[in-house]
Amino acid sequence: MENNVVYYSEYLQLDKITGAQEPESFKEGKIAAHDEMLFIIIHQAYELWFKQILFEVNSVIDIMNQPALNDNSPEMQTVVHRLKRVATILKVLVQQIDIMETMTPMDFLDFRDMLRPASGFQSYQFKVMEAKLGLKFDQRHGQHYYTSQLKEKDIAIIKAAENGKSVLELINAWLERMPFITEEFWQNYQQVYVSSLADAEKDNAAFFAAVFDDEPEMPGRNLSPRASRAALFIMLYRGYPMLELPFQLLDTLLEIDNQLANWRNRHINMVRRMIGTRIGTGGSTGAGYLKAAMDKHYIFKELAQLNSFLIDRRQLPVLPKELVEKLGYS
């Protein structure tokens, strides 16, 4: 049997990676812009991290899309672990902007016009990531624009992602299976919640009904009333052993949204610093477009809004003994 020796640079294909930077300004007849190398490497690093995020998210979708999934199984622990990894990678993406900001606006102008019409907006992997997590086309800002700068092969990849099952859809189906909530409990909780509202919060009573009642159905929602009730129950009683892992899952999804928002916010500030109010190299309105997208592109916002319906833990309805036994270790 042949024993193939693995060599570090060959295993990592470093010749391909370190040879993949071809700054436009370095080409013959042009004046080399020193910071263009940094610009390219930063964006290549982003795309590699996007690839890793998609690798993790696809594995989560495969696990959660199984016909039968044991909530107390190692597979659910794997789902939480991999989504936490996604959140951690997103933190790194935010931190990488610190390196980008060592480039001054004048440094960027040395090569900016050579990039047109290339733009970070043409990152199909980022759009696939959003779709796989659960951002639908009809919820996107600038629908007419978001694929207009892409090649057909990349648009096809994005459309395929949009037509497949997303993490958000699978989370909804998973939550709908929760068997613990009885109608009696729910009526009791609603009464306690409404009575806890301050006078200035009384409108929340109607909001509570709109989110959690089966009729009438709110348009444009991603979490069903049943799934929303289950998610709130998990948040309220997360201290019980059976609900610890489900709570970590929901909390991690919120952290992913939080880190995506942090990344977009840092990106907006960087763009304002670099080009002010000028349009982006891809033809967008620059910082204005990014701000509007940030405000609209919260994927798990329906989970986040459930915090509006929490109450003081000392007022929580006492669960029946048989339910407490089911939620504990046995």
C-alpha positions in Angstrom: 0.0 0.0 0.0 1.4 3.4 -1.1 2.0 5.8 1.8 1.3 9.3 0.5 3.1 11.9 2.5 1.0 15.0 3.1 2.9 18.2 2.7 1.5 21.4 4.4 1.5 23.8 1.4 0.2 21.1 -1.0 -2.5 20.0 1.4 -3.7 23.7 1.7 -3.0 24.4 -2.0 -1.2 27.5 -1.0 0.2 28.1 -4.5 -3.4 28.6 -5.7 -4.4 30.7 -2.7 -1.3 33.0 -2.6 -1.2 33.2 -6.3 -4.9 34.3 -6.6 -4.3 38.1 -6.1 -4.0 40.1 -9.3 -4.5 43.8 -8.4 -5.8 45.9 -11.4 -3.4 48.7 -10.5 -0.4 46.4 -10.6 -0.9 45.7 -14.3 1.4 47.1 -16.9 1.0 50.7 -17.7 -0.7 51.6 -14.4 0.5 53.1 -11.2 0.5 50.4 -8.5 -1.9 51.2 -5.5 -0.3 49.6 -2.5 -3.6 49.1 -0.6 -5.3 47.2 -3.4 -3.6 44.0 -2.3 -5.1 44.4 1.2 -8.5 45.1 -0.4 -8.4 41.9 -2.4 -7.1 39.6 0.4 -9.8 40.9 2.9 -12.6 40.2 0.4 -11.1 36.8 -0.5 -11.0 36.0 3.2 -14.7 37.0 3.5 -15.7 34.7 0.7 -13.8 31.8 2.3 -15.7 32.4 5.6 -19.0 32.6 3.6 -18.2 29.2 2.2 -17.6 27.8 5.7 -20.9 29.3 6.9 -22.7 27.7 4.0 -21.1 24.4 4.8 -22.3 24.6 8.4 -25.8 25.9 7.5 -26.3 23.2 4.8 -25.4 20.5 7.4 -28.0 22.0 9.8 -30.7 22.0 7.1 -29.9 18.3 6.3 -30.2 17.3 10.0 -33.4 19.2 10.7 -35.0 18.2 7.4 -35.1 14.5 8.5 -38.6 13.0 8.8 -38.0 12.2 12.4 -35.7 14.1 14.7 -35.2 13.4 18.4 -35.1 16.7 20.3 -33.0 15.1 23.0 -30.5 13.5 20.6 -26.9 14.2 19.8 -28.0 15.5 16.4 -29.8 18.5 18.0 -26.6 19.2 20.0 -24.8 19.1 16.7 -27.3 21.6 15.2 -26.7 24.0 18.1 -22.9 23.6 18.0 -22.7 24.3 14.3 -25.0 27.3 14.4 -22.9 28.7 17.3 -19.9 28.3 15.0 -21.7 30.4 12.4 -22.3 33.1 15.0 -18.6 33.1 16.0 -17.5 33.3 12.3 -19.8 36.3 11.8 -18.1 38.0 14.8 -14.7 37.5 13.0 -16.2 39.1 9.9 -17.1 42.1 11.9 -13.6 42.3 13.4 -11.9 42.1 10.0 -13.4 45.5 9.2 -10.8 46.9 11.7 -8.1 45.8 9.2 -10.0 47.3 6.2 -10.2 50.6 8.1 -6.4 50.9 8.2 -6.9 52.0 4.5 -7.7 55.7 4.2 -10.2 57.2 1.8 -7.4 58.5 -0.4 -5.7 55.1 -0.4 -9.0 53.6 -1.7 -9.3 56.3 -4.4 -6.0 55.2 -5.8 -7.7 52.2 -7.3 -11.4 52.5 -6.7 -12.4 53.5 -10.2 -10.5 50.5 -11.6 -13.0 48.2 -9.9 -16.2 49.3 -11.7 -18.6 47.6 -11.9 -17.3 45.0 -9.5 -18.8 45.3 -6.1 -19.2 43.4 -2.8 -22.9 43.4 -3.8 -22.0 40.8 -6.4 -21.2 38.2 -3.6 -23.6 35.5 -4.5 -22.5 33.4 -1.5 -23.7 36.1 0.9 -27.1 36.1 -0.8 -27.3 32.3 -0.7 -26.4 32.4 3.0 -29.3 34.9 3.7 -31.7 32.7 1.7 -30.6 29.5 3.4 -31.1 31.1 6.8 -34.6 32.3 5.9 -34.6 35.7 4.1 -37.3 35.4 1.5 -37.2 37.3 -1.8 -40.4 39.3 -1.0 -38.7 40.5 2.2 -35.6 41.9 0.5 -34.9 45.5 0.1 -34.3 46.6 -3.5 -35.6 43.4 -5.1 -35.2 44.8 -8.6 -31.5 45.4 -8.0 -30.2 42.6 -5.8 -29.4 40.2 -8.7 -29.2 42.8 -11.5 -25.4 42.8 -11.3 -24.9 39.1 -11.3 -24.1 36.5 -14.0 -26.9 34.0 -14.8 -25.0 31.1 -13.3 -24.8 32.9 -9.9 -28.5 33.9 -10.1 -29.4 30.3 -10.6 -27.6 29.3 -7.5 -29.4 32.0 -5.5 -32.8 31.0 -6.8 -32.2 27.3 -6.0 -31.3 28.4 -2.4 -34.5 30.5 -2.2 -36.6 27.5 -3.4 -35.1 25.1 -0.9 -35.9 24.6 2.8 -34.5 27.3 5.0 -33.3 27.1 8.6 -36.2 29.4 9.6 -38.8 27.2 7.9 -37.4 24.1 9.6 -37.3 25.9 13.0 -41.0 26.7 12.5 -41.8 23.0 11.8 -39.7 21.9 14.8 -41.4 24.3 17.1 -44.9 23.3 15.9 -44.2 19.8 17.2 -43.9 20.8 20.9 -46.6 19.0 22.9 -46.3 20.7 26.3 -48.7 23.7 25.9 -52.4 23.2 26.9 -55.2 25.6 26.1 -55.7 26.1 29.8 -52.1 27.1 30.4 -52.2 29.5 27.5 -55.3 31.3 28.6 -53.8 31.6 32.1 -50.6 33.0 30.8 -52.3 35.5 28.6 -54.3 36.7 31.6 -51.2 37.1 33.7 -49.3 38.9 30.8 -52.1 41.4 30.1 -52.5 42.2 33.8 -48.7 42.9 34.0 -48.8 45.6 31.4 -48.4 49.3 32.3 -51.0 51.8 31.1 -48.7 52.9 28.3 -48.3 49.3 27.1 -52.0 48.3 26.8 -51.7 48.1 23.0 -49.5 45.1 23.6 -52.6 43.1 24.5 -53.9 43.3 21.0 -50.4 42.6 19.6 -50.3 39.5 21.9 -53.5 38.2 20.3 -52.3 38.9 16.8 -49.1 36.9 17.3 -50.4 33.9 19.2 -54.0 33.4 18.1 -54.7 31.1 15.2 -57.3 33.4 13.7 -57.0 35.7 11.9 -53.6 34.8 10.5 -51.1 37.8 10.3 -49.9 38.2 6.7 -46.2 37.9 5.9 -45.2 36.0 9.0 -42.7 33.1 9.1 -43.5 31.6 12.5 -47.0 30.2 12.9 -49.0 31.0 16.1 -48.4 27.5 17.3 -44.6 27.8 16.7 -44.6 31.2 18.4 -46.3 29.9 21.5 -43.8 27.0 21.7 -40.8 29.4 21.3 -42.2 31.7 24.1 -42.7 28.6 26.3 -39.1 27.6 25.8 -37.9 31.1 26.7 -40.1 31.2 29.8 -39.2 27.8 31.2 -35.6 27.4 29.8 -34.3 26.3 33.2 -35.9 22.9 32.9 -33.4 20.3 31.5 -35.5 19.3 28.5 -35.7 22.9 27.4 -32.0 23.9 27.9 -30.9 22.8 24.4 -34.0 24.2 22.6 -33.3 27.6 24.3 -29.7 27.5 23.2 -30.9 26.9 19.6 -33.3 29.9 19.7 -30.7 32.1 21.4 -28.1 31.2 18.9 -30.4 32.2 16.0 -30.9 35.6 17.6 -27.1 35.9 18.0 -26.7 35.2 14.2 -29.1 38.0 13.4 -27.3 40.2 15.9 -23.9 39.6 14.3 -25.3 40.1 10.8 -26.7 43.4 11.9 -23.3 44.3 13.5 -21.6 43.4 10.2 -24.0 45.5 8.2 -23.7 48.5 10.6 -19.9 48.4 10.5 -20.0 48.1 6.7 -22.3 51.2 6.5 -20.0 53.3 8.7 -16.9 52.1 6.7 -18.6 53.0 3.4 -19.6 56.5 4.8 -16.0 57.0 5.9 -14.5 55.9 2.6 -16.8 57.4 -0.1 -19.3 59.6 1.9 -22.5 60.0 -0.1 -21.1 58.8 -3.5 -22.6 55.7 -5.2 -21.1 52.3 -4.8 -18.9 50.8 -7.5 -21.7 48.4 -8.4 -24.1 51.4 -9.0 -26.1 51.2 -5.7 -26.8 54.3 -3.5 -23.9 53.2 -1.3 -24.4 53.8 2.4 -28.1 54.6 1.8 -28.8 51.2 0.3 -26.9 49.4 3.0 -28.8 51.2 5.8 -32.2 50.4 4.2 -31.1 46.7 3.8 -29.9 46.5 7.4 -33.3 47.8 8.7 -35.2 45.2 6.7 -33.1 42.1 6.6 -33.6 40.8 10.1 -34.2 37.1 9.5 -35.3 35.9 13.0 -37.1 39.1 14.0 -40.2 37.1 15.0 -38.2 35.3 17.6 -36.8 38.6 18.8 -40.2 40.1 19.2 -41.3 37.4 21.6 -39.2 39.2 24.3 -42.1 41.7 24.3 -44.3 39.0 25.9 -42.1 37.8 28.7 -43.2 38.3 32.3 -41.4 38.4 35.7 -40.4 34.9 36.5 -42.0 35.2 39.9 -45.4 35.5 38.1 -44.9 32.5 35.9 -47.8 30.0 36.0 -46.8 26.9 38.0 -46.6 23.9 35.7 -48.5 20.7 36.5 -46.5 18.1 38.3 -46.7 15.6 35.4 -45.3 18.2 33.0 -42.5 19.1 35.4 -41.5 15.4 35.4 -41.5 15.3 31.6 -39.3 18.4 31.4 -36.8 17.1 34.0 -34.3 14.2 34.0 -35.8 10.8 34.4 
